[in-house]
Amino acid sequence: MKKTFDVIVIGGGPAGMMAAITAAMNGAKVALFEKNKRLGKKLLMTGGGRCNVTNNRPVDDLIVHIPGNGRFLYSTFSQFDNQDVMRFFSERGVALKEEDHGRIFPVSDKSATIVNTLKEELENLSVALFFKEPIEKIITDGVIVQGVRTTEGDYFAKSVVVTTGGITYPSTGSQGDGYRLAKSLGHHVTPLYPTESPIFLTNDFIAAKTLQGLSLQDIKLSVVDESNKLVASHEMDLLFTHFGISGPAALRCSSFVNQLLRTQKTATLVLDCFPDRTSDELMDEIIDYSATSSKQLKNALTGFLPERLLLYFLTTLGISEQTFAQTSKEQLTAFISYCKDWSLSANKTFGLEKSFVTGGGVELKEINPKELASKKIPGLYFAGEVLDVNGYTGGYNITTAFCTGYVAGTHAAYHAFT
């Protein structure tokens, strides 16, 4: 069996497949190692099995939606961006469609369409595929990369690209291999933490299951630090669960919660049920409700908020049985404060094994942003989630994977011929 190549790629996810493809397109003899028995196992799960392949936003907007060191990707996106991702698949016969918030999916609504297209391209380019052959170490002579050692022996190459992903969904093979390999070669790995994860709350209504199953649309959820300084804020939908909160707004706030929880026992979230209206406007609206009503508040304000949330706020304030005539302006002001500025206390999120994305990773100060090459050892490259880069759900992480894979694969090929 041939064991000498120009480029070896470790990991058969989106970053790894793209790295192998682009290295081969640049004339390199490429080997791709995947510890599973098939390619793209995690990719098949994305987008609810439909594969949110990228997002059709301007690059500057992409960066905003990659809060975990997105600015590091400016050089990557100058070489290959989301428009290039769409062009790559379109040129290979994959029809794409745009849905809400710029999300791009295959018209087939099947992740397998994307995975199969990548696999066919690998085969067309004669990339050698090795399955169920875990990498034990990256071989060096102490100065430059020489290849990899697997359970089946040594394979040689001038360039090695690490695209092993993070440590979320370990059943897909994402078990931190890349971090171990990076550390073995002198690289630092920043602390790992869950992102895009449901959040656990300590508030009493959680144990009482008062709001379990309640969903809210177009609310604003904010994260504030111990000095009440705004850390992050998102206007999206929210779902109350038996343990806390989930839904898009919670998922997007979770990474900031986890960062605060490194140094404090709880993190504060602030919920605004009416982000498009001021407190004064809400007071005027409530007074309009009162003009023709002698009913109890819980009945008079029907439709102002979802019924269970309305009753919870009024009961907490002790005014649910009162009529408007019995209710002071101070009490109404307190009610509006709940509507606009309700504090929630978070003590954790789901663990990495159940979260969508890994925060943290290979230290970016040790990576050349133009080539995604190691600054410590020539011939070593990194791409995808193994890097200390993370984005929101909505196609941003897959975009990062494809684009960094393209750049790392291209420069790994160049290096192999120098």
C-alpha positions as a Markdown table, in Angstrom:
| # | Residue | x | y | z |
|---|---|---|---|---|
| 1 | Met | 0.0 | 0.0 | 0.0 |
| 2 | Lys | 1.3 | 3.4 | -0.9 |
| 3 | Lys | 2.2 | 5.4 | 2.2 |
| 4 | Thr | 3.7 | 8.6 | 0.8 |
| 5 | Phe | 1.6 | 11.7 | -0.1 |
| 6 | Asp | 2.0 | 15.4 | -0.5 |
| 7 | Val | -0.8 | 16.3 | 1.9 |
| 8 | Ile | -2.5 | 14.3 | 4.7 |
| 9 | Val | -5.8 | 15.6 | 6.1 |
| 10 | Ile | -7.0 | 14.3 | 9.5 |
| 11 | Gly | -10.8 | 14.4 | 9.9 |
| 12 | Gly | -13.5 | 13.8 | 7.3 |
| 13 | Gly | -16.0 | 16.6 | 8.3 |
| 14 | Pro | -16.7 | 19.7 | 6.2 |
| 15 | Ala | -13.4 | 21.3 | 6.8 |
| 16 | Gly | -11.4 | 18.1 | 6.2 |
| 17 | Met | -13.3 | 17.2 | 3.0 |
| 18 | Met | -12.9 | 20.7 | 1.6 |
| 19 | Ala | -9.2 | 20.8 | 2.6 |
| 20 | Ala | -8.5 | 17.5 | 0.8 |
| 21 | Ile | -10.5 | 18.6 | -2.3 |
| 22 | Thr | -8.6 | 21.9 | -2.6 |
| 23 | Ala | -5.2 | 20.4 | -2.0 |
| 24 | Ala | -5.9 | 17.8 | -4.7 |
| 25 | Met | -7.2 | 20.5 | -7.0 |
| 26 | Asn | -3.8 | 22.2 | -6.6 |
| 27 | Gly | -2.1 | 19.1 | -7.8 |
| 28 | Ala | -1.2 | 17.4 | -4.5 |
| 29 | Lys | -1.4 | 13.7 | -3.8 |
| 30 | Val | -3.8 | 13.7 | -0.8 |
| 31 | Ala | -4.8 | 11.2 | 1.8 |
| 32 | Leu | -7.8 | 11.8 | 4.1 |
| 33 | Phe | -8.1 | 9.9 | 7.3 |
| 34 | Glu | -11.5 | 9.5 | 9.0 |
| 35 | Lys | -11.9 | 7.5 | 12.2 |
| 36 | Asn | -15.5 | 6.7 | 11.5 |
| 37 | Lys | -16.6 | 4.3 | 8.8 |
| 38 | Arg | -18.0 | 7.1 | 6.6 |
| 39 | Leu | -17.5 | 10.7 | 5.9 |
| 40 | Gly | -19.4 | 13.7 | 7.2 |
| 41 | Lys | -21.2 | 11.9 | 10.1 |
| 42 | Lys | -21.8 | 15.1 | 12.0 |
| 43 | Leu | -22.5 | 17.1 | 8.8 |
| 44 | Leu | -25.4 | 14.7 | 8.1 |
| 45 | Met | -27.1 | 15.8 | 11.4 |
| 46 | Thr | -26.8 | 19.6 | 10.7 |
| 47 | Gly | -29.8 | 21.7 | 10.0 |
| 48 | Gly | -32.2 | 19.0 | 11.3 |
| 49 | Gly | -30.8 | 16.7 | 8.7 |
| 50 | Arg | -31.2 | 19.2 | 5.9 |
| 51 | Cys | -27.7 | 20.8 | 6.1 |
| 52 | Asn | -27.7 | 24.6 | 6.5 |
| 53 | Val | -24.7 | 24.7 | 4.1 |
| 54 | Thr | -23.9 | 28.5 | 4.5 |
| 55 | Asn | -25.5 | 31.9 | 5.0 |
| 56 | Asn | -26.1 | 34.5 | 2.4 |
| 57 | Arg | -25.0 | 37.6 | 4.3 |
| 58 | Pro | -22.2 | 40.1 | 3.5 |
| 59 | Val | -18.8 | 39.1 | 4.9 |
| 60 | Asp | -18.9 | 41.8 | 7.6 |
| 61 | Asp | -22.2 | 40.5 | 8.8 |
| 62 | Leu | -20.9 | 36.9 | 8.8 |
| 63 | Ile | -18.1 | 38.1 | 11.1 |
| 64 | Val | -20.7 | 39.7 | 13.5 |
| 65 | His | -22.4 | 36.3 | 13.7 |
| 66 | Ile | -19.2 | 34.5 | 14.6 |
| 67 | Pro | -18.7 | 36.1 | 18.0 |
| 68 | Gly | -15.9 | 33.6 | 18.9 |
| 69 | Asn | -12.9 | 35.4 | 17.2 |
| 70 | Gly | -14.7 | 36.0 | 13.9 |
| 71 | Arg | -12.3 | 38.8 | 13.0 |
| 72 | Phe | -9.6 | 36.2 | 12.6 |
| 73 | Leu | -11.4 | 35.0 | 9.5 |
| 74 | Tyr | -11.1 | 38.2 | 7.5 |
| 75 | Ser | -8.1 | 36.8 | 5.7 |
| 76 | Thr | -9.8 | 33.5 | 5.1 |
| 77 | Phe | -12.9 | 35.1 | 3.7 |
| 78 | Ser | -10.8 | 37.2 | 1.4 |
| 79 | Gln | -9.7 | 34.0 | -0.3 |
| 80 | Phe | -12.9 | 31.9 | -0.1 |
| 81 | Asp | -16.2 | 33.1 | 1.3 |
| 82 | Asn | -19.8 | 32.1 | 1.6 |
| 83 | Gln | -20.5 | 33.1 | -2.0 |
| 84 | Asp | -17.7 | 30.8 | -3.1 |
| 85 | Val | -19.2 | 28.0 | -1.0 |
| 86 | Met | -22.5 | 28.4 | -2.8 |
| 87 | Arg | -20.7 | 28.6 | -6.2 |
| 88 | Phe | -18.8 | 25.4 | -5.3 |
| 89 | Phe | -21.9 | 23.4 | -4.8 |
| 90 | Ser | -23.9 | 25.0 | -7.7 |
| 91 | Glu | -21.1 | 24.2 | -10.1 |
| 92 | Arg | -21.4 | 20.5 | -9.1 |
| 93 | Gly | -25.1 | 20.3 | -9.7 |
| 94 | Val | -26.5 | 21.0 | -6.2 |
| 95 | Ala | -29.5 | 23.3 | -6.4 |
| 96 | Leu | -29.6 | 25.6 | -3.4 |
| 97 | Lys | -32.3 | 27.7 | -1.8 |
| 98 | Glu | -32.4 | 30.6 | 0.7 |
| 99 | Glu | -34.7 | 30.6 | 3.7 |
| 100 | Asp | -35.2 | 33.0 | 6.6 |
| 101 | His | -32.2 | 34.9 | 8.0 |
| 102 | Gly | -30.1 | 34.2 | 5.0 |
| 103 | Arg | -29.8 | 30.4 | 5.6 |
| 104 | Ile | -28.9 | 28.4 | 2.6 |
| 105 | Phe | -30.0 | 24.8 | 2.2 |
| 106 | Pro | -29.9 | 22.2 | -0.7 |
| 107 | Val | -33.3 | 22.2 | -2.5 |
| 108 | Ser | -33.4 | 18.5 | -1.7 |
| 109 | Asp | -33.6 | 19.3 | 2.0 |
| 110 | Lys | -31.2 | 16.4 | 2.6 |
| 111 | Ser | -27.7 | 16.7 | 4.2 |
| 112 | Ala | -26.8 | 13.6 | 2.2 |
| 113 | Thr | -26.9 | 15.7 | -1.0 |
| 114 | Ile | -24.0 | 17.8 | 0.4 |
| 115 | Val | -22.0 | 14.9 | 1.8 |
| 116 | Asn | -22.3 | 12.9 | -1.4 |
| 117 | Thr | -21.3 | 15.8 | -3.5 |
| 118 | Leu | -18.1 | 16.2 | -1.5 |
| 119 | Lys | -17.4 | 12.5 | -1.5 |
| 120 | Glu | -17.8 | 12.3 | -5.3 |
| 121 | Glu | -15.4 | 15.2 | -5.7 |
| 122 | Leu | -12.8 | 13.5 | -3.5 |
| 123 | Glu | -13.2 | 10.3 | -5.6 |
| 124 | Asn | -12.9 | 12.3 | -8.8 |
| 125 | Leu | -9.7 | 13.9 | -7.6 |
| 126 | Ser | -8.3 | 10.5 | -6.5 |
| 127 | Val | -8.0 | 11.4 | -2.9 |
| 128 | Ala | -7.0 | 8.3 | -0.9 |
| 129 | Leu | -9.6 | 7.7 | 1.8 |
| 130 | Phe | -8.7 | 5.8 | 5.0 |
| 131 | Phe | -11.6 | 4.9 | 7.3 |
| 132 | Lys | -11.5 | 3.6 | 10.9 |
| 133 | Glu | -7.8 | 4.3 | 11.2 |
| 134 | Pro | -7.3 | 6.7 | 14.1 |
| 135 | Ile | -4.3 | 9.0 | 14.1 |
| 136 | Glu | -2.0 | 8.3 | 17.0 |
| 137 | Lys | 0.5 | 11.1 | 16.4 |
| 138 | Ile | 1.8 | 13.6 | 13.9 |
| 139 | Ile | 5.4 | 12.6 | 13.0 |
| 140 | Thr | 8.1 | 15.3 | 13.0 |
| 141 | Asp | 11.8 | 15.4 | 13.2 |
| 142 | Gly | 11.6 | 18.2 | 15.8 |
| 143 | Val | 11.7 | 20.9 | 13.1 |
| 144 | Ile | 9.2 | 20.1 | 10.3 |
| 145 | Val | 6.2 | 17.8 | 9.8 |
| 146 | Gln | 7.0 | 14.4 | 8.2 |
| 147 | Gly | 3.6 | 12.6 | 8.3 |
| 148 | Val | 1.3 | 10.7 | 10.7 |
| 149 | Arg | 1.3 | 7.5 | 12.7 |
| 150 | Thr | -1.9 | 5.5 | 12.8 |
| 151 | Thr | -2.9 | 2.1 | 14.3 |
| 152 | Glu | -1.8 | 0.6 | 10.9 |
| 153 | Gly | 1.6 | 2.2 | 10.6 |
| 154 | Asp | 3.3 | 5.4 | 9.4 |
| 155 | Tyr | 2.2 | 7.6 | 6.4 |
| 156 | Phe | 4.5 | 10.3 | 5.1 |
| 157 | Ala | 3.7 | 13.8 | 3.8 |
| 158 | Lys | 5.3 | 17.3 | 3.8 |
| 159 | Ser | 2.0 | 18.9 | 4.9 |
| 160 | Val | -0.6 | 17.7 | 7.5 |
| 161 | Val | -4.0 | 19.5 | 8.0 |
| 162 | Val | -5.8 | 18.9 | 11.3 |
| 163 | Thr | -9.6 | 19.2 | 10.8 |
| 164 | Thr | -10.8 | 17.0 | 13.7 |
| 165 | Gly | -13.7 | 19.3 | 14.9 |
| 166 | Gly | -14.5 | 20.0 | 18.5 |
| 167 | Ile | -15.8 | 17.8 | 21.3 |
| 168 | Thr | -19.5 | 18.3 | 20.9 |
| 169 | Tyr | -21.6 | 15.2 | 19.9 |
| 170 | Pro | -18.7 | 12.8 | 20.7 |
| 171 | Ser | -20.7 | 9.9 | 19.2 |
| 172 | Thr | -19.9 | 11.4 | 15.8 |
| 173 | Gly | -16.1 | 11.1 | 16.4 |
| 174 | Ser | -15.5 | 14.6 | 17.8 |
| 175 | Gln | -13.6 | 13.5 | 20.8 |
| 176 | Gly | -10.9 | 16.1 | 21.1 |
| 177 | Asp | -8.2 | 14.3 | 19.0 |
| 178 | Gly | -7.1 | 17.5 | 17.4 |
| 179 | Tyr | -6.5 | 19.3 | 20.7 |
| 180 | Arg | -4.3 | 16.3 | 21.8 |
| 181 | Leu | -2.4 | 16.4 | 18.5 |
| 182 | Ala | -1.9 | 20.2 | 18.7 |
| 183 | Lys | -0.6 | 20.1 | 22.3 |
| 184 | Ser | 1.8 | 17.3 | 21.4 |
| 185 | Leu | 3.4 | 19.7 | 19.0 |
| 186 | Gly | 3.7 | 22.6 | 21.4 |
| 187 | His | 0.5 | 24.4 | 20.6 |
| 188 | His | -1.8 | 25.8 | 23.3 |
| 189 | Val | -5.5 | 25.1 | 23.5 |
| 190 | Thr | -7.7 | 27.8 | 25.0 |
| 191 | Pro | -10.3 | 26.6 | 27.6 |
| 192 | Leu | -13.2 | 24.7 | 25.9 |
| 193 | Tyr | -16.8 | 25.5 | 26.7 |
| 194 | Pro | -20.2 | 24.8 | 25.2 |
| 195 | Thr | -21.8 | 27.3 | 22.9 |
| 196 | Glu | -25.2 | 27.3 | 21.2 |
| 197 | Ser | -26.6 | 25.4 | 24.2 |
| 198 | Pro | -29.8 | 25.5 | 26.2 |
| 199 | Ile | -29.4 | 27.3 | 29.6 |
| 200 | Phe | -30.3 | 26.1 | 33.1 |
| 201 | Leu | -32.0 | 28.6 | 35.4 |
| 202 | Thr | -32.2 | 28.6 | 39.2 |
| 203 | Asn | -35.4 | 30.7 | 39.4 |
| 204 | Asp | -38.2 | 29.3 | 41.5 |
| 205 | Phe | -40.7 | 29.0 | 38.6 |
| 206 | Ile | -38.4 | 26.4 | 37.0 |
| 207 | Ala | -38.9 | 23.9 | 39.9 |
| 208 | Ala | -42.6 | 24.7 | 40.0 |
| 209 | Lys | -42.8 | 24.1 | 36.2 |
| 210 | Thr | -44.9 | 27.2 | 36.0 |
| 211 | Leu | -43.8 | 28.2 | 32.5 |
| 212 | Gln | -42.6 | 24.9 | 31.1 |
| 213 | Gly | -43.4 | 24.6 | 27.4 |
| 214 | Leu | -44.2 | 28.3 | 27.0 |
| 215 | Ser | -42.8 | 29.9 | 23.9 |
| 216 | Leu | -42.3 | 33.6 | 23.3 |
| 217 | Gln | -41.8 | 35.3 | 19.9 |
| 218 | Asp | -39.5 | 38.2 | 19.1 |
| 219 | Ile | -38.4 | 38.9 | 22.6 |
| 220 | Lys | -35.0 | 40.4 | 23.6 |
| 221 | Leu | -32.7 | 38.3 | 25.8 |
| 222 | Ser | -29.6 | 40.0 | 27.2 |
| 223 | Val | -26.6 | 38.8 | 29.2 |
| 224 | Val | -25.2 | 41.3 | 31.8 |
| 225 | Asp | -22.1 | 41.0 | 34.0 |
| 226 | Glu | -21.9 | 41.5 | 37.7 |
| 227 | Ser | -21.6 | 45.3 | 37.2 |
| 228 | Asn | -24.8 | 45.2 | 35.1 |
| 229 | Lys | -22.9 | 46.0 | 32.0 |
| 230 | Leu | -24.4 | 44.5 | 28.8 |
| 231 | Val | -22.4 | 41.6 | 27.4 |
| 232 | Ala | -24.7 | 40.4 | 24.6 |
| 233 | Ser | -28.2 | 40.8 | 23.4 |
| 234 | His | -30.4 | 39.0 | 20.9 |
| 235 | Glu | -34.0 | 39.6 | 19.6 |
| 236 | Met | -35.3 | 36.1 | 18.7 |
| 237 | Asp | -37.7 | 33.5 | 20.0 |
| 238 | Leu | -37.5 | 31.8 | 23.4 |
| 239 | Leu | -38.8 | 28.5 | 24.9 |
| 240 | Phe | -39.2 | 27.7 | 28.6 |
| 241 | Thr | -38.3 | 24.1 | 29.5 |
| 242 | His | -38.3 | 21.9 | 32.6 |
| 243 | Phe | -34.7 | 23.0 | 33.3 |
| 244 | Gly | -34.5 | 26.6 | 32.0 |
| 245 | Ile | -34.7 | 28.1 | 28.6 |
| 246 | Ser | -33.9 | 27.1 | 25.0 |
| 247 | Gly | -34.8 | 28.4 | 21.6 |
| 248 | Pro | -32.7 | 30.7 | 19.3 |
| 249 | Ala | -32.3 | 33.5 | 21.8 |
| 250 | Ala | -31.1 | 31.2 | 24.6 |
| 251 | Leu | -28.7 | 29.4 | 22.3 |
| 252 | Arg | -27.1 | 32.6 | 21.1 |
| 253 | Cys | -26.6 | 33.9 | 24.6 |
| 254 | Ser | -25.2 | 30.6 | 26.0 |
| 255 | Ser | -21.6 | 31.1 | 25.1 |
| 256 | Phe | -21.5 | 34.5 | 26.9 |
| 257 | Val | -23.2 | 32.8 | 29.9 |
| 258 | Asn | -20.5 | 30.2 | 30.0 |
| 259 | Gln | -17.7 | 32.8 | 29.8 |
| 260 | Leu | -19.2 | 34.6 | 32.8 |
| 261 | Leu | -19.6 | 31.4 | 34.7 |
| 262 | Arg | -15.8 | 30.9 | 34.7 |
| 263 | Thr | -15.5 | 33.6 | 37.3 |
| 264 | Gln | -18.9 | 33.7 | 39.0 |
| 265 | Lys | -21.4 | 31.2 | 40.3 |
| 266 | Thr | -24.4 | 32.5 | 38.4 |
| 267 | Ala | -24.9 | 34.7 | 35.4 |
| 268 | Thr | -27.8 | 37.2 | 34.9 |
| 269 | Leu | -30.0 | 37.2 | 31.9 |
| 270 | Val | -32.5 | 40.0 | 31.3 |
| 271 | Leu | -35.7 | 39.3 | 29.3 |
| 272 | Asp | -37.6 | 42.1 | 27.5 |
| 273 | Cys | -41.0 | 40.9 | 26.3 |
| 274 | Phe | -41.6 | 44.1 | 24.3 |
| 275 | Pro | -38.3 | 45.2 | 22.8 |
| 276 | Asp | -40.1 | 47.4 | 20.2 |
| 277 | Arg | -42.0 | 49.4 | 22.9 |
| 278 | Thr | -40.9 | 51.7 | 25.7 |
| 279 | Ser | -42.1 | 51.4 | 29.3 |
| 280 | Asp | -44.1 | 54.6 | 28.8 |
| 281 | Glu | -45.8 | 53.2 | 25.7 |
| 282 | Leu | -46.7 | 50.1 | 27.6 |
| 283 | Met | -48.2 | 52.1 | 30.4 |
| 284 | Asp | -50.3 | 54.0 | 27.9 |
| 285 | Glu | -51.5 | 50.7 | 26.4 |
| 286 | Ile | -52.3 | 49.3 | 29.9 |
| 287 | Ile | -54.3 | 52.4 | 30.8 |
| 288 | Asp | -56.3 | 52.0 | 27.6 |
| 289 | Tyr | -57.1 | 48.5 | 28.8 |
| 290 | Ser | -58.4 | 49.9 | 32.1 |
| 291 | Ala | -60.7 | 52.5 | 30.6 |
| 292 | Thr | -63.6 | 50.1 | 30.0 |
| 293 | Ser | -62.8 | 47.3 | 32.4 |
| 294 | Ser | -63.8 | 46.6 | 36.0 |
| 295 | Lys | -62.5 | 43.0 | 35.7 |
| 296 | Gln | -59.6 | 41.6 | 37.7 |
| 297 | Leu | -56.3 | 42.4 | 36.1 |
| 298 | Lys | -55.6 | 38.7 | 35.1 |
| 299 | Asn | -58.8 | 38.9 | 33.0 |
| 300 | Ala | -58.7 | 42.5 | 31.9 |
| 301 | Leu | -55.2 | 42.1 | 30.5 |
| 302 | Thr | -56.0 | 39.0 | 28.4 |
| 303 | Gly | -53.9 | 39.1 | 25.2 |
| 304 | Phe | -51.3 | 41.5 | 26.6 |
| 305 | Leu | -49.0 | 38.6 | 27.3 |
| 306 | Pro | -49.3 | 34.9 | 27.0 |
| 307 | Glu | -51.7 | 33.8 | 29.7 |
| 308 | Arg | -49.3 | 31.8 | 31.9 |
| 309 | Leu | -46.7 | 34.5 | 31.8 |
| 310 | Leu | -49.2 | 37.3 | 32.6 |
| 311 | Leu | -50.6 | 35.3 | 35.5 |
| 312 | Tyr | -47.1 | 34.6 | 36.8 |
| 313 | Phe | -46.1 | 38.3 | 36.8 |
| 314 | Leu | -49.3 | 39.4 | 38.4 |
| 315 | Thr | -49.2 | 36.7 | 41.0 |
| 316 | Thr | -45.6 | 37.4 | 41.8 |
| 317 | Leu | -46.5 | 41.0 | 42.4 |
| 318 | Gly | -49.6 | 40.0 | 44.4 |
| 319 | Ile | -52.1 | 41.9 | 42.2 |
| 320 | Ser | -53.6 | 39.1 | 40.1 |
| 321 | Glu | -57.0 | 39.3 | 41.9 |
| 322 | Gln | -57.2 | 43.1 | 41.8 |
| 323 | Thr | -59.1 | 45.3 | 39.4 |
| 324 | Phe | -57.6 | 48.3 | 37.8 |
| 325 | Ala | -59.4 | 50.5 | 40.3 |
| 326 | Gln | -57.6 | 48.7 | 43.1 |
| 327 | Thr | -54.2 | 48.9 | 41.4 |
| 328 | Ser | -51.8 | 51.8 | 42.0 |
| 329 | Lys | -49.6 | 53.3 | 39.4 |
| 330 | Glu | -46.6 | 52.0 | 41.3 |
| 331 | Gln | -47.9 | 48.5 | 41.0 |
| 332 | Leu | -48.5 | 48.9 | 37.3 |
| 333 | Thr | -45.0 | 50.3 | 37.0 |
| 334 | Ala | -43.6 | 47.2 | 38.8 |
| 335 | Phe | -45.6 | 45.0 | 36.4 |
| 336 | Ile | -44.1 | 46.8 | 33.4 |
| 337 | Ser | -40.7 | 46.4 | 34.9 |
| 338 | Tyr | -41.2 | 42.6 | 34.8 |
| 339 | Cys | -42.4 | 42.9 | 31.2 |
| 340 | Lys | -39.3 | 44.9 | 30.1 |
| 341 | Asp | -36.6 | 44.0 | 32.6 |
| 342 | Trp | -37.1 | 40.6 | 34.0 |
| 343 | Ser | -34.0 | 39.1 | 35.6 |
| 344 | Leu | -33.2 | 35.4 | 35.2 |
| 345 | Ser | -30.4 | 33.6 | 37.0 |
| 346 | Ala | -28.4 | 31.0 | 35.1 |
| 347 | Asn | -26.0 | 28.5 | 36.7 |
| 348 | Lys | -24.9 | 26.3 | 33.7 |
| 349 | Thr | -25.7 | 25.2 | 30.2 |
| 350 | Phe | -25.8 | 21.8 | 28.7 |
| 351 | Gly | -22.4 | 20.2 | 28.6 |
| 352 | Leu | -20.2 | 20.0 | 25.6 |
| 353 | Glu | -21.4 | 16.5 | 24.7 |
| 354 | Lys | -25.0 | 17.9 | 24.2 |
| 355 | Ser | -24.2 | 21.3 | 22.8 |
| 356 | Phe | -24.1 | 22.3 | 19.1 |
| 357 | Val | -20.7 | 24.0 | 19.0 |
| 358 | Thr | -17.4 | 23.9 | 20.9 |
| 359 | Gly | -16.0 | 27.3 | 22.1 |
| 360 | Gly | -12.3 | 27.6 | 22.6 |
| 361 | Gly | -9.7 | 25.6 | 20.7 |
| 362 | Val | -6.2 | 25.9 | 19.2 |
| 363 | Glu | -4.7 | 29.3 | 20.2 |
| 364 | Leu | -5.1 | 31.7 | 17.2 |
| 365 | Lys | -1.9 | 33.7 | 18.1 |
| 366 | Glu | 0.0 | 30.6 | 17.1 |
| 367 | Ile | -1.7 | 30.3 | 13.7 |
| 368 | Asn | -0.9 | 32.4 | 10.6 |
| 369 | Pro | -4.3 | 33.8 | 9.6 |
| 370 | Lys | -3.4 | 34.0 | 5.9 |
| 371 | Glu | -2.4 | 30.4 | 5.5 |
| 372 | Leu | -3.9 | 28.8 | 8.6 |
| 373 | Ala | -0.4 | 27.4 | 9.1 |
| 374 | Ser | 1.2 | 26.7 | 12.5 |
| 375 | Lys | 3.7 | 29.3 | 13.5 |
| 376 | Lys | 5.5 | 26.7 | 15.5 |
| 377 | Ile | 6.2 | 23.9 | 13.0 |
| 378 | Pro | 6.3 | 24.2 | 9.2 |
| 379 | Gly | 3.9 | 21.9 | 7.3 |
| 380 | Leu | 1.2 | 21.9 | 10.0 |
| 381 | Tyr | -2.2 | 23.4 | 9.3 |
| 382 | Phe | -5.5 | 23.7 | 11.1 |
| 383 | Ala | -9.1 | 24.3 | 9.9 |
| 384 | Gly | -12.6 | 24.2 | 11.2 |
| 385 | Glu | -13.9 | 23.8 | 14.8 |
| 386 | Val | -10.6 | 22.7 | 16.2 |
| 387 | Leu | -9.5 | 26.3 | 16.0 |
| 388 | Asp | -10.6 | 28.8 | 18.7 |
| 389 | Val | -13.4 | 30.2 | 16.4 |
| 390 | Asn | -17.1 | 29.7 | 16.9 |
| 391 | Gly | -20.3 | 31.1 | 15.5 |
| 392 | Tyr | -24.0 | 31.1 | 16.0 |
| 393 | Thr | -26.3 | 28.5 | 14.4 |
| 394 | Gly | -27.6 | 29.5 | 11.1 |
| 395 | Gly | -24.9 | 28.3 | 8.7 |
| 396 | Tyr | -22.0 | 30.3 | 10.3 |
| 397 | Asn | -20.0 | 27.4 | 11.7 |
| 398 | Ile | -20.3 | 25.3 | 8.5 |
| 399 | Thr | -19.2 | 28.4 | 6.5 |
| 400 | Thr | -16.2 | 28.7 | 8.7 |
| 401 | Ala | -15.4 | 25.0 | 8.3 |
| 402 | Phe | -15.7 | 25.1 | 4.5 |
| 403 | Cys | -13.8 | 28.3 | 4.1 |
| 404 | Thr | -10.9 | 27.5 | 6.5 |
| 405 | Gly | -10.7 | 24.0 | 5.0 |
| 406 | Tyr | -10.3 | 25.6 | 1.5 |
| 407 | Val | -7.6 | 28.0 | 2.7 |
| 408 | Ala | -5.7 | 25.4 | 4.7 |
| 409 | Gly | -5.9 | 22.8 | 1.9 |
| 410 | Thr | -4.6 | 25.3 | -0.7 |
| 411 | His | -1.6 | 26.4 | 1.3 |
| 412 | Ala | -0.8 | 22.9 | 2.5 |
| 413 | Ala | -0.5 | 22.0 | -1.2 |
| 414 | Tyr | 1.7 | 25.0 | -1.9 |
| 415 | His | 3.9 | 24.0 | 1.0 |
| 416 | Ala | 4.2 | 20.4 | -0.2 |
| 417 | Phe | 5.8 | 21.6 | -3.5 |
| 418 | Thr | 8.3 | 24.1 | -1.9 |
